[in-house]
């Protein structure tokens, strides 16, 4: 699967990575690599239906 990714640097100096095909899915980082790594995690979460495993309360 290929996803178009846009990486820009904002006025604060942070890198912002967004996935063009998935509006609302994005991530920021101090470096381009950090933003892209975080975006991969956000995409994985989105594609899994936005659900995370919950641990049972003790």
C-alpha positions, 0 to 999 in steps of 0.5 A: 500500500502506498500513501501520499505523505506531506511533511512541512515545517510550521512557524514553531519549527516543528515538522508536521506530517499528514497523510493526504488520503486520510484527512485528520490523520497527522503527527508532529515531531522535532525532526522530520524522521520523528514526525514520520515515525509518529505518523506511521503509528497514527495511521496504524491506529486509524486503519485498525478502527481507532481501537486500542487494547485495554488492560483490565483494571486490578 
